[in-house]
């Protein structure tokens, strides 16, 4: 089969590699499209190796058609169109996936656009609902509101009855966030998000943060009493000073989570998250309360350009690589 091989961050080459095959408990998917994520960019740069035992090939989500099922697999058959959450291996013609991480295509999506759903849906649901228990009437602040995760999180939060504040970097992206349902849209280039949020609210009950160190102190300032800061990214660095006094005064919590390194099965596993997403989020797609936001679709041979676009911030929503 063929797959993307990272010779360097700028040289992502479509080359022959050993065939993937379905082992016990796995299904083999013939890939129709792969979603592009920041973790993929980091892996291509040698800064985010896959978990032990995972494929060295880049790619953490795909859509396609099941071409084989391994021993001990039930509930999936050859010929089904599916999407899947991966630990790696998505930028390829075929990928083997634990059966518990496979999902049906959510209606009314087609098999290509479904590739942009698994990572964002699992990230958002596991963090906003399974971890922070976001509910009706609460306020969530989403940094990077026009990103793949942000654009999905706006819609899910509104479907849950929550109010939504976002930060984004351009007028176009802020308008997209408003169209998706954001109540408060803040330009991080031109405004102090803490000052704006505290002017209009009592602070955020939940903050979903992709920046890490750079925003730590201001995120604490932006929390409401009993608020929760959930950190899922480190685009702004990994080390910062935490004012414990502020944290205690607000009875706040700081939570750091990852999705990729979770175990396949068991409590808080990828399979458990996939089950919850299929049960709770797929009906939101069916009722069109949530829709995929696809910024660009590129042939998989243009993976390097897709990574450049993601890093540049020139797009919104998800970038897909098609086969």
Backbone as numpy.savetxt, mean C-alpha at the origin, in Angstrom:
# Nx Ny Nz CAx CAy CAz Cx Cy Cz
11.11 -18.52 -18.01 10.27 -17.34 -18.01 11.16 -16.09 -18.01
10.52 -14.94 -18.18 11.25 -13.68 -18.14 10.81 -12.85 -16.94
11.74 -12.04 -16.44 11.47 -11.20 -15.28 12.39 -10.00 -15.32
12.07 -8.99 -14.52 12.94 -7.83 -14.37 14.10 -8.20 -13.44
15.31 -7.95 -13.91 16.52 -8.15 -13.12 17.15 -6.78 -12.88
17.39 -6.43 -11.61 17.95 -5.13 -11.27 19.48 -5.18 -11.33
20.04 -4.73 -12.44 21.50 -4.60 -12.55 21.98 -3.39 -11.76
21.14 -2.36 -11.70 21.37 -1.14 -10.91 20.01 -0.48 -10.79
19.87 0.57 -9.96 18.57 1.23 -9.85 18.04 1.73 -11.19
18.94 2.12 -12.09 18.54 2.65 -13.40 18.46 1.57 -14.46
19.03 0.42 -14.23 19.04 -0.66 -15.21 18.19 -1.82 -14.70
16.93 -1.80 -15.05 16.00 -2.86 -14.71 15.69 -3.59 -16.01
16.29 -4.75 -16.19 16.32 -5.42 -17.48 15.38 -6.61 -17.52
14.64 -6.76 -18.61 13.71 -7.86 -18.84 14.50 -9.02 -19.41
14.76 -10.03 -18.55 15.69 -11.10 -18.91 15.11 -12.48 -18.60
15.75 -13.50 -19.15 15.40 -14.88 -18.81 15.88 -15.19 -17.39
15.02 -15.85 -16.62 15.34 -16.29 -15.26 14.76 -17.70 -15.09
15.16 -18.41 -14.05 14.57 -19.74 -13.82 13.05 -19.67 -13.65
12.36 -20.69 -14.15 10.90 -20.72 -14.06 10.45 -20.78 -12.61
9.35 -20.10 -12.31 8.68 -20.24 -11.01 7.76 -21.45 -11.06
7.55 -22.09 -9.92 6.65 -23.24 -9.85 5.91 -23.21 -8.53
4.75 -23.81 -8.51 3.91 -23.82 -7.31 4.33 -24.95 -6.39
4.78 -24.61 -5.20 5.09 -25.61 -4.19 3.86 -25.95 -3.38
3.98 -26.81 -2.37 2.84 -27.15 -1.51 2.24 -25.89 -0.90
0.93 -25.76 -0.98 0.25 -24.62 -0.39 0.31 -23.35 -1.23
0.84 -23.44 -2.46 1.00 -22.27 -3.31 0.19 -22.40 -4.60
-0.07 -21.25 -5.22 -0.62 -21.24 -6.57 0.37 -20.50 -7.47
0.39 -20.86 -8.73 1.23 -20.20 -9.73 0.34 -19.29 -10.56
0.70 -18.01 -10.62 -0.09 -17.02 -11.34 0.66 -16.58 -12.60
-0.02 -16.63 -13.74 0.48 -16.00 -14.95 0.14 -14.53 -14.86
1.15 -13.68 -14.78 0.97 -12.27 -14.40 0.40 -11.46 -15.58
-0.65 -10.71 -15.31 -1.20 -9.75 -16.27 -0.64 -8.35 -16.01
-0.45 -8.01 -14.73 0.09 -6.70 -14.36 0.66 -6.77 -12.96
1.59 -5.88 -12.67 2.20 -5.78 -11.35 2.11 -4.34 -10.86
1.79 -4.15 -9.60 1.78 -2.82 -9.01 3.18 -2.40 -8.61
3.44 -1.08 -8.68 4.74 -0.52 -8.34 4.63 0.16 -6.97
5.58 -0.15 -6.07 5.57 0.38 -4.72 6.94 0.95 -4.36
6.98 1.83 -3.37 8.26 2.42 -2.96 9.23 1.36 -2.47
8.72 0.31 -1.88 9.61 -0.76 -1.45 10.32 -1.39 -2.64
9.67 -1.41 -3.81 10.30 -1.94 -5.01 11.48 -1.07 -5.42
11.30 0.24 -5.32 12.38 1.18 -5.67 13.56 0.98 -4.72
13.26 0.83 -3.44 14.32 0.62 -2.46 15.04 -0.70 -2.70
14.28 -1.75 -3.04 14.92 -3.04 -3.31 15.83 -2.96 -4.52
15.39 -2.26 -5.56 16.22 -2.11 -6.76 17.52 -1.38 -6.44
17.49 -0.51 -5.44 18.68 0.23 -5.03 19.52 -0.52 -4.01
19.13 -1.74 -3.66 19.87 -2.54 -2.70 19.63 -2.16 -1.25
18.55 -1.41 -0.97 18.31 -0.88 0.37 17.17 -1.60 1.11
16.52 -2.57 0.46 15.39 -3.23 1.11 15.32 -4.67 0.61
16.17 -5.53 1.13 16.18 -6.92 0.65 14.88 -7.63 1.01
14.49 -8.64 0.21 13.27 -9.39 0.53 13.43 -10.19 1.81
12.33 -10.55 2.44 12.40 -11.40 3.64 13.04 -12.75 3.31
13.61 -13.41 4.31 14.21 -14.73 4.07 13.23 -15.68 3.39
13.71 -16.34 2.36 12.89 -17.30 1.65 12.04 -16.73 0.54
11.94 -15.40 0.46 11.14 -14.79 -0.61 11.95 -14.67 -1.89
11.25 -14.52 -3.00 11.91 -14.35 -4.29 12.78 -13.09 -4.29
13.91 -13.17 -4.96 14.78 -12.00 -5.11 14.25 -11.04 -6.18
13.29 -11.49 -6.98 12.71 -10.63 -8.01 11.84 -9.57 -7.34
11.90 -8.35 -7.86 11.12 -7.24 -7.33 9.63 -7.48 -7.57
8.79 -6.88 -6.73 7.36 -6.87 -6.98 6.54 -7.48 -5.87
5.63 -6.67 -5.27 4.89 -7.11 -4.09 3.39 -7.25 -4.31
2.93 -7.08 -5.55 1.51 -7.31 -5.83 1.33 -7.53 -7.32
0.42 -8.43 -7.67 0.15 -8.73 -9.06 -1.32 -9.05 -9.25
-1.71 -9.07 -10.52 -2.98 -9.67 -10.93 -2.69 -10.59 -12.10
-3.58 -11.54 -12.34 -3.37 -12.45 -13.45 -4.29 -13.65 -13.35
-3.84 -14.76 -13.93 -4.66 -15.96 -14.02 -3.91 -17.15 -13.43
-4.57 -17.93 -12.61 -3.93 -19.11 -12.01 -3.61 -20.12 -13.12
-2.34 -20.51 -13.19 -1.93 -21.49 -14.20 -1.59 -22.85 -13.59
-1.45 -22.92 -12.26 -1.17 -24.19 -11.61 -1.46 -24.04 -10.12
-1.81 -25.14 -9.47 -2.00 -25.14 -8.02 -1.15 -26.24 -7.42
-0.52 -25.94 -6.29 0.31 -26.92 -5.62 -0.49 -27.85 -4.74
0.20 -28.83 -4.18 -0.42 -29.77 -3.25 -0.99 -29.02 -2.05
-2.07 -29.53 -1.50 -2.70 -29.01 -0.28 -3.47 -27.71 -0.50
-3.61 -27.27 -1.75 -4.35 -26.04 -2.03 -5.81 -26.37 -2.27
-6.70 -25.68 -1.58 -8.13 -25.81 -1.81 -8.72 -24.43 -2.08
-9.80 -24.39 -2.82 -10.49 -23.13 -3.05 -10.05 -22.36 -4.27
-8.97 -22.80 -4.90 -8.47 -22.12 -6.11 -8.28 -23.15 -7.21
-8.60 -22.76 -8.45 -8.47 -23.68 -9.57 -7.79 -22.99 -10.74
-7.19 -23.78 -11.60 -6.54 -23.26 -12.80 -7.57 -22.51 -13.65
-7.17 -21.35 -14.16 -8.04 -20.54 -15.01 -8.73 -19.40 -14.31
-8.69 -19.35 -12.96 -9.32 -18.25 -12.24 -8.48 -16.98 -12.35
-9.15 -15.86 -12.60 -8.49 -14.56 -12.53 -8.42 -14.11 -11.07
-7.25 -13.68 -10.64 -7.02 -13.35 -9.23 -6.06 -12.16 -9.13
-5.94 -11.64 -7.92 -4.85 -10.73 -7.58 -4.22 -11.25 -6.30
-3.02 -10.77 -5.98 -2.31 -11.38 -4.85 -1.34 -10.40 -4.21
-1.17 -10.57 -2.92 -0.16 -9.87 -2.13 1.08 -10.75 -2.04
2.24 -10.18 -2.33 3.48 -10.97 -2.40 4.52 -10.46 -1.42
5.48 -11.32 -1.12 6.71 -10.87 -0.45 7.78 -10.51 -1.48
7.55 -10.88 -2.73 8.48 -10.60 -3.83 8.11 -11.44 -5.02
8.72 -11.12 -6.19 8.54 -11.94 -7.37 7.56 -11.43 -8.40
6.97 -10.25 -8.19 5.88 -9.80 -9.05 6.26 -9.29 -10.42
7.49 -8.77 -10.59 7.89 -8.24 -11.89 8.35 -9.39 -12.79
7.43 -10.26 -13.17 7.80 -11.47 -13.90 6.59 -12.00 -14.65
6.86 -12.95 -15.55 5.76 -13.57 -16.29 4.92 -14.48 -15.41
5.56 -15.13 -14.45 4.87 -16.03 -13.52 5.39 -15.79 -12.11
4.51 -16.00 -11.12 4.93 -15.89 -9.73 4.18 -16.92 -8.90
4.89 -17.57 -7.98 4.29 -18.52 -7.04 3.93 -17.78 -5.76
2.71 -18.00 -5.27 2.18 -17.23 -4.13 1.52 -18.19 -3.14
1.75 -18.01 -1.82 0.97 -18.78 -0.85 -0.52 -18.58 -1.09
-1.28 -19.65 -1.07 -2.70 -19.58 -1.40 -3.45 -18.60 -0.51
-3.00 -18.44 0.74 -3.68 -17.53 1.65 -3.51 -16.07 1.30
-2.61 -15.76 0.37 -2.39 -14.36 -0.03 -3.01 -14.04 -1.39
-3.82 -14.97 -1.89 -4.49 -14.79 -3.18 -5.92 -14.31 -2.93
-6.39 -13.42 -3.79 -7.73 -12.85 -3.66 -8.45 -12.88 -5.00
-9.77 -13.00 -4.99 -10.50 -12.84 -6.24 -10.40 -11.40 -6.74
-10.62 -11.19 -8.02 -10.65 -9.83 -8.55 -11.89 -9.13 -8.00
-11.72 -8.00 -7.33 -12.92 -7.32 -6.80 -13.75 -6.70 -7.92
-15.04 -6.97 -7.92 -15.94 -6.34 -8.90 -16.02 -4.85 -8.61
-16.06 -4.00 -9.64 -16.12 -4.30 -11.07 -14.77 -4.11 -11.78
-13.66 -4.38 -11.11 -12.34 -4.14 -11.69 -12.02 -5.16 -12.77
-11.18 -4.76 -13.74 -10.67 -5.72 -14.71 -9.37 -6.30 -14.17
-8.86 -7.31 -14.89 -7.72 -8.07 -14.37 -6.45 -7.24 -14.33
-6.33 -6.19 -15.14 -5.12 -5.35 -15.11 -5.17 -4.39 -13.93
-6.24 -3.60 -13.81 -6.31 -2.61 -12.74 -6.32 -3.25 -11.36
-6.72 -4.51 -11.27 -6.71 -5.20 -9.97 -5.31 -5.33 -9.40
-4.28 -5.20 -10.25 -2.90 -5.28 -9.74 -2.56 -4.12 -8.82
-3.30 -3.02 -8.90 -3.02 -1.87 -8.06 -3.73 -1.88 -6.73
-4.38 -3.00 -6.40 -5.22 -3.03 -5.20 -4.62 -3.78 -4.01
-3.99 -4.94 -4.18 -3.65 -5.75 -2.99 -2.81 -5.03 -1.94
-1.74 -4.38 -2.35 -0.84 -3.75 -1.38 -1.52 -2.60 -0.64
-2.20 -1.72 -1.38 -2.84 -0.58 -0.72 -3.99 -1.03 0.16
-4.79 -1.98 -0.33 -5.94 -2.42 0.46 -5.50 -3.09 1.75
-4.48 -3.96 1.66 -4.00 -4.65 2.86 -3.30 -3.70 3.82
-2.54 -2.75 3.28 -1.86 -1.77 4.13 -2.87 -0.89 4.87
-3.82 -0.37 4.13 -4.79 0.57 4.73 -5.68 -0.14 5.74
-6.24 -1.29 5.37 -7.17 -1.97 6.28 -6.45 -2.46 7.54
-5.26 -3.03 7.37 -4.55 -3.56 8.53 -4.16 -2.45 9.50
-3.84 -1.28 8.97 -3.39 -0.20 9.85 -4.53 0.67 10.39
-5.43 1.09 9.52 -6.49 1.98 9.98 -7.55 1.24 10.79
-7.85 0.01 10.43 -8.95 -0.70 11.09 -8.45 -1.75 12.07
-7.61 -2.67 11.61 -7.18 -3.76 12.48 -6.24 -3.29 13.58
-5.49 -2.21 13.33 -4.56 -1.69 14.34 -5.12 -0.48 15.09
-5.57 0.55 14.35 -6.01 1.80 14.98 -7.50 1.85 15.25
-8.27 0.90 14.71 -9.71 0.81 14.96 -10.43 2.12 14.61
-10.08 2.70 13.46 -10.74 3.92 13.00 -12.23 3.67 12.84
-13.04 4.63 13.32 -14.48 4.45 13.26 -15.21 5.72 12.90
-16.54 5.64 12.85 -17.36 6.80 12.47 -17.11 8.00 13.36
-17.04 9.17 12.72 -16.87 10.42 13.44 -15.45 10.77 13.82
-14.54 9.82 13.74 -13.14 10.12 14.05 -12.48 10.85 12.88
-11.38 11.53 13.18 -10.62 12.25 12.15 -9.30 11.54 11.92
-9.02 11.21 10.66 -7.74 10.60 10.28 -6.96 11.59 9.42
-5.68 11.73 9.70 -4.76 12.54 8.89 -3.90 11.59 8.09
-3.92 11.77 6.78 -3.16 10.91 5.86 -2.09 11.74 5.19
-0.83 11.42 5.44 0.25 12.08 4.72 0.44 11.41 3.37
0.67 12.22 2.33 0.75 11.66 0.99 -0.62 11.25 0.49
-1.59 12.17 0.59 -2.97 11.83 0.30 -3.23 11.42 -1.14
-2.39 11.85 -2.08 -2.60 11.50 -3.50 -1.81 10.28 -3.93
-1.09 9.65 -3.01 -0.33 8.43 -3.33 -1.29 7.26 -3.49
-0.74 6.11 -3.86 -1.57 4.93 -3.95 -2.26 4.61 -2.63
-1.48 4.59 -1.55 -2.05 4.32 -0.24 -3.00 5.44 0.18
-2.57 6.67 0.01 -3.39 7.80 0.44 -4.72 7.87 -0.28
-4.70 7.71 -1.61 -5.94 7.82 -2.37 -6.92 6.70 -2.02
-6.40 5.53 -1.71 -7.26 4.43 -1.27 -7.75 4.68 0.15
-6.87 5.16 1.02 -7.24 5.37 2.42 -8.32 6.43 2.57
-8.28 7.48 1.75 -9.34 8.50 1.81 -10.70 7.84 1.62
-10.79 7.00 0.59 -12.08 6.41 0.25 -12.55 5.42 1.31
-11.63 4.61 1.81 -12.01 3.64 2.84 -12.44 4.35 4.12
-11.68 5.38 4.51 -12.03 6.12 5.73 -13.42 6.74 5.61
-13.72 7.32 4.46 -15.05 7.90 4.26 -16.14 6.83 4.29
-15.84 5.67 3.70 -16.81 4.57 3.73 -17.08 4.10 5.15
-16.09 4.26 6.03 -16.24 3.89 7.44 -16.94 4.97 8.25
-17.19 6.13 7.64 -17.84 7.22 8.35 -16.89 8.16 9.05
-15.59 8.04 8.78 -14.59 8.93 9.39 -14.44 10.21 8.59
-13.91 11.23 9.23 -13.53 12.47 8.55 -12.07 12.35 8.14
-11.68 13.05 7.07 -10.36 12.86 6.50 -9.65 14.19 6.28
-8.42 14.27 6.77 -7.51 15.37 6.43 -6.31 14.75 5.72
-5.76 15.47 4.75 -4.61 14.96 3.99 -3.57 16.06 3.83
-2.34 15.62 3.57 -1.32 16.52 3.05 -0.94 16.03 1.66
-0.62 16.99 0.78 -0.16 16.67 -0.57 0.65 17.85 -1.07
1.33 17.66 -2.22 2.34 18.63 -2.63 2.00 19.52 -3.80
0.81 19.41 -4.39 0.47 20.27 -5.52 -1.02 20.55 -5.50
-1.42 21.61 -6.21 -2.83 21.97 -6.28 -3.64 20.85 -6.94
-3.06 20.21 -7.97 -3.75 19.13 -8.66 -3.99 17.95 -7.72
-2.97 17.60 -6.94 -3.12 16.48 -6.03 -4.10 16.80 -4.90
-4.07 18.02 -4.41 -5.02 18.42 -3.37 -6.45 18.34 -3.88
-6.65 18.75 -5.15 -8.00 18.69 -5.72 -8.46 17.24 -5.88
-7.54 16.35 -6.29 -7.89 14.93 -6.37 -8.34 14.42 -5.01
-7.62 14.79 -3.96 -7.97 14.34 -2.60 -9.35 14.83 -2.21
-9.67 16.07 -2.56 -11.01 16.59 -2.25 -12.07 15.82 -3.02
-11.80 15.52 -4.28 -12.76 14.78 -5.09 -13.02 13.38 -4.52
-11.99 12.81 -3.92 -12.14 11.47 -3.33 -12.82 11.51 -1.97
-12.95 12.71 -1.38 -13.68 12.81 -0.12 -12.95 13.46 1.03
-11.74 13.96 0.81 -11.01 14.61 1.91 -11.75 15.87 2.36
-11.91 16.01 3.66 -12.56 17.20 4.23 -11.59 18.36 4.35
-10.34 18.06 4.64 -9.30 19.09 4.82 -8.11 18.67 3.98
-7.70 19.53 3.03 -6.58 19.23 2.15 -5.50 20.30 2.35
-4.32 19.88 2.79 -3.27 20.80 3.22 -2.05 20.64 2.32
-1.55 21.76 1.81 -0.31 21.74 1.03 0.88 21.69 1.98
1.64 20.59 1.95 2.79 20.52 2.84 3.91 21.46 2.39
3.83 21.96 1.15 4.85 22.91 0.68 4.58 24.32 1.17
3.30 24.67 1.33 2.93 26.06 1.60 2.32 26.29 2.97
1.96 25.23 3.67 1.27 25.39 4.94 1.91 24.52 6.02
1.72 24.94 7.28 2.08 24.12 8.43 0.89 23.21 8.73
1.06 21.91 8.50 -0.11 21.04 8.63 -0.62 20.99 10.07
0.28 21.17 11.04 -0.17 21.16 12.44 -1.06 22.36 12.72
-0.58 23.55 12.32 -1.35 24.78 12.57 -2.71 24.72 11.88
-2.72 24.26 10.64 -3.99 24.20 9.90 -4.95 23.21 10.55
-4.44 22.07 10.92 -5.30 21.04 11.51 -5.87 21.51 12.84
-5.04 22.12 13.67 -5.50 22.54 14.99 -6.39 23.76 14.92
-6.30 24.53 13.84 -7.24 25.64 13.62 -8.65 25.13 13.42
-8.77 24.04 12.68 -10.08 23.57 12.23 -10.62 22.40 13.04
-9.77 21.75 13.84 -10.19 20.55 14.56 -9.53 20.53 15.94
-9.82 19.49 16.69 -9.15 19.25 17.98 -7.95 18.32 17.82
-7.58 18.07 16.57 -6.47 17.16 16.30 -6.96 15.86 15.72
-6.03 15.07 15.20 -6.37 13.81 14.53 -6.44 12.67 15.53
-7.48 11.87 15.41 -7.59 10.67 16.23 -6.60 9.61 15.77
-6.35 9.57 14.45 -5.40 8.63 13.87 -4.59 9.37 12.81
-3.28 9.17 12.80 -2.42 9.67 11.73 -1.74 8.48 11.08
-1.86 8.38 9.76 -1.16 7.36 8.99 0.01 8.05 8.30
1.23 7.69 8.74 2.41 8.46 8.37 3.40 7.65 7.54
3.85 8.25 6.43 4.85 7.62 5.57 6.22 8.26 5.73
6.33 9.32 6.54 7.56 10.10 6.59 8.53 9.66 7.68
8.02 9.17 8.80 8.91 8.71 9.85 9.54 9.86 10.62
10.87 9.84 10.71 11.59 10.75 11.60 11.27 12.22 11.36
11.22 12.65 10.12 11.06 14.06 9.81 9.77 14.65 10.36
8.74 13.82 10.49 7.44 14.33 10.93 7.09 13.92 12.36
7.98 13.22 13.05 7.60 12.64 14.33 7.08 13.68 15.32
7.84 14.74 15.58 7.44 15.72 16.59 6.16 16.45 16.19
6.07 16.84 14.91 4.87 17.56 14.48 3.65 16.64 14.44
3.85 15.38 14.15 2.72 14.45 14.21 2.16 14.33 15.62
3.05 14.29 16.61 2.57 14.26 18.00 1.76 15.52 18.30
2.24 16.67 17.83 1.51 17.93 18.02 0.13 17.89 17.36
0.03 17.17 16.24 -1.22 17.15 15.48 -2.23 16.14 16.01
-1.82 15.29 16.95 -2.74 14.29 17.50 -3.74 14.91 18.46
-4.92 14.36 18.47 -5.90 14.66 19.50 -5.56 13.87 20.77
-6.20 14.20 21.86 -6.06 13.40 23.08 -6.49 11.97 22.79
-5.71 11.01 23.27 -5.93 9.59 23.03 -5.69 9.20 21.57
-5.00 10.04 20.82 -4.75 9.77 19.41 -3.67 8.71 19.19
-3.64 8.21 17.95 -2.69 7.17 17.58 -1.93 7.58 16.31
-0.62 7.52 16.40 0.25 7.76 15.25 0.74 6.41 14.75
0.36 6.05 13.51 0.75 4.78 12.92 1.76 5.06 11.82
3.00 4.62 12.02 4.08 4.91 11.08 4.29 3.70 10.19
4.15 3.92 8.87 4.30 2.82 7.92 5.42 3.07 6.90
6.11 4.21 7.02 7.18 4.52 6.08 8.24 5.38 6.72
9.39 5.45 6.06 10.53 6.19 6.61 11.15 7.10 5.55
10.31 7.71 4.71 10.82 8.57 3.66 11.56 9.78 4.23
11.25 10.15 5.47 11.90 11.28 6.11 12.95 10.88 7.13
13.46 9.65 7.03 14.52 9.23 7.93 14.04 8.28 9.01
15.02 7.70 9.74 14.71 6.64 10.70 14.95 7.04 12.16
15.63 8.16 12.41 15.94 8.53 13.79 15.46 9.94 14.07
14.75 10.09 15.21 14.26 11.40 15.64 14.11 11.37 17.15
14.05 12.54 17.74 13.86 12.66 19.18 12.38 12.71 19.50
11.95 11.89 20.45 10.54 11.84 20.85 10.36 12.54 22.19
9.48 13.53 22.22 9.15 14.23 23.45 8.12 13.39 24.21
8.59 12.65 25.20 7.71 11.74 25.93 6.67 12.51 26.73
7.02 13.71 27.14 6.06 14.54 27.88 4.83 14.85 27.04
5.04 15.22 25.78 3.91 15.48 24.88 3.06 14.22 24.72
3.74 13.10 24.56 3.04 11.83 24.35 2.16 11.50 25.54
2.71 11.65 26.74 1.96 11.32 27.95 0.81 12.29 28.18
1.05 13.57 27.89 0.00 14.57 28.10 -1.22 14.28 27.23
-0.99 13.72 26.07 -2.11 13.42 25.16 -2.59 11.98 25.30
-1.95 11.19 26.17 -2.27 9.77 26.29 -2.23 9.11 24.91
-1.25 9.49 24.14 -1.16 9.06 22.75 -0.33 7.79 22.60
-0.47 7.16 21.43 0.31 5.96 21.11 1.05 6.19 19.79
2.28 5.69 19.73 3.06 5.66 18.50 3.27 4.20 18.12
2.85 3.83 16.92 2.87 2.44 16.49 3.65 2.36 15.18
4.60 1.46 15.11 5.32 1.20 13.87 4.93 -0.16 13.33
4.58 -0.22 12.04 4.16 -1.50 11.46 4.77 -1.70 10.07
4.87 -2.95 9.67 5.23 -3.32 8.30 4.28 -4.41 7.85
4.18 -4.58 6.55 3.33 -5.63 5.98 4.17 -6.75 5.38
5.23 -6.39 4.67 5.97 -7.37 3.87 6.57 -8.51 4.71
7.07 -8.19 5.89 7.79 -9.18 6.69 6.87 -10.02 7.60
5.57 -9.79 7.55 4.67 -10.58 8.39 4.67 -12.04 7.94
4.37 -12.95 8.83 4.30 -14.37 8.43 3.14 -14.61 7.49
3.19 -15.73 6.79 2.13 -16.08 5.84 0.83 -16.38 6.55
0.89 -17.11 7.67 -0.32 -17.53 8.36 -0.22 -17.26 9.85
-1.36 -17.35 10.53 -1.40 -17.10 11.96 -2.00 -15.75 12.29
-2.07 -15.40 13.59 -2.61 -14.09 13.97 -1.77 -12.96 13.39
-2.44 -11.90 12.94 -1.78 -10.72 12.38 -0.91 -11.04 11.17
-1.19 -12.13 10.50 -0.41 -12.55 9.34 -0.96 -11.93 8.06
-0.20 -12.12 6.97 -0.68 -11.65 5.67 -1.97 -12.35 5.27
-2.07 -13.65 5.53 -3.30 -14.37 5.18 -4.50 -13.83 5.96
-4.29 -13.52 7.24 -5.39 -12.98 8.05 -5.82 -11.61 7.52
-4.87 -10.80 7.12 -5.19 -9.48 6.56 -5.92 -9.64 5.23
-5.43 -10.54 4.38 -6.08 -10.79 3.09 -7.53 -11.23 3.29
-7.78 -12.10 4.25 -9.14 -12.54 4.53 -10.02 -11.36 4.94
-9.49 -10.50 5.81 -10.26 -9.36 6.28 -10.55 -8.38 5.15
-9.57 -8.17 4.28 -9.75 -7.25 3.15 -10.79 -7.79 2.18
-10.70 -9.08 1.87 -11.67 -9.67 0.95 -13.09 -9.56 1.50
-13.23 -9.76 2.80 -14.55 -9.70 3.43 -15.08 -8.28 3.54
-14.21 -7.33 3.88 -14.68 -5.99 4.24 -14.47 -4.92 3.17
-13.40 -5.02 2.40 -13.08 -3.98 1.42 -13.63 -4.29 0.04
-13.62 -5.57 -0.36 -14.14 -5.90 -1.69 -15.60 -5.45 -1.88
-16.48 -5.55 -0.86 -17.83 -5.00 -1.04 -17.84 -3.48 -1.26
-16.83 -2.78 -0.76 -16.75 -1.34 -1.01 -16.48 -1.06 -2.49
-15.66 -1.92 -3.12 -15.46 -1.79 -4.56 -16.75 -2.12 -5.30
-17.42 -3.19 -4.89 -18.64 -3.61 -5.59 -19.71 -2.53 -5.55
-19.80 -1.81 -4.43 -20.80 -0.74 -4.30 -20.28 0.60 -4.82
-19.05 0.61 -5.32 -18.39 1.78 -5.88 -18.21 2.92 -4.88
-18.17 2.55 -3.60 -17.75 3.53 -2.60 -16.23 3.72 -2.65
-15.54 2.72 -3.20 -14.08 2.77 -3.37 -13.77 2.37 -4.80
-12.83 3.05 -5.43 -12.40 2.71 -6.78 -10.88 2.82 -6.85
-10.25 2.08 -7.75 -8.79 2.19 -7.87 -8.42 3.51 -8.54
-7.35 4.11 -8.06 -6.83 5.34 -8.67 -5.53 4.96 -9.35
-5.55 4.88 -10.67 -4.40 4.45 -11.46 -3.81 5.67 -12.16
-2.58 6.02 -11.80 -1.94 7.19 -12.39 -1.32 6.91 -13.74
-0.67 5.74 -13.89 -0.02 5.38 -15.15 -0.01 3.87 -15.32
-0.07 3.45 -16.58 0.14 2.05 -16.94 1.28 2.01 -17.95
2.31 1.22 -17.66 3.48 1.12 -18.52 3.79 -0.35 -18.81
4.37 -0.66 -19.98 4.84 -2.03 -20.20 5.90 -2.39 -19.17
5.95 -3.66 -18.79 6.89 -4.06 -17.74 8.34 -3.82 -18.14
8.62 -3.79 -19.43 9.98 -3.49 -19.89 10.40 -2.07 -19.51
9.43 -1.20 -19.18 9.71 0.18 -18.78 9.70 0.33 -17.25
10.10 -0.72 -16.55 10.08 -0.68 -15.08 10.95 0.45 -14.52
12.09 0.70 -15.14 12.97 1.78 -14.65 12.27 3.13 -14.74
11.54 3.36 -15.82 10.79 4.61 -15.96 9.68 4.68 -14.92
9.03 3.56 -14.64 7.99 3.55 -13.60 8.57 3.92 -12.24
9.75 3.40 -11.93 10.40 3.75 -10.67 10.77 5.23 -10.64
11.24 5.75 -11.77 11.58 7.18 -11.83 10.35 8.04 -11.58
9.23 7.67 -12.21 7.99 8.43 -12.02 7.54 8.40 -10.57
7.63 7.25 -9.93 7.21 7.14 -8.54 8.07 8.04 -7.65
9.37 8.01 -7.86 10.27 8.83 -7.06 10.08 10.32 -7.30
9.73 10.67 -8.53 9.62 12.09 -8.89 8.37 12.75 -8.32
7.37 11.94 -8.00 6.11 12.51 -7.54 5.27 13.10 -8.66
5.59 12.77 -9.91 4.88 13.33 -11.06 3.50 12.71 -11.26
3.24 11.59 -10.63 1.96 10.90 -10.81 1.18 10.87 -9.50
-0.06 10.46 -9.60 -0.88 10.22 -8.41 -1.40 8.80 -8.47
-1.89 8.30 -7.35 -2.40 6.94 -7.32 -1.33 5.92 -7.61
-1.75 4.80 -8.20 -0.85 3.67 -8.46 -0.26 3.72 -9.86
0.95 3.20 -9.99 1.57 2.94 -11.28 1.55 1.43 -11.50
1.14 1.01 -12.69 1.07 -0.42 -13.01 2.02 -0.76 -14.14
2.61 -1.94 -14.06 3.42 -2.51 -15.13 2.62 -3.64 -15.77
2.39 -3.56 -17.06 1.55 -4.54 -17.75 2.39 -5.49 -18.58
1.88 -6.72 -18.69 2.52 -7.72 -19.52 1.62 -8.02 -20.73
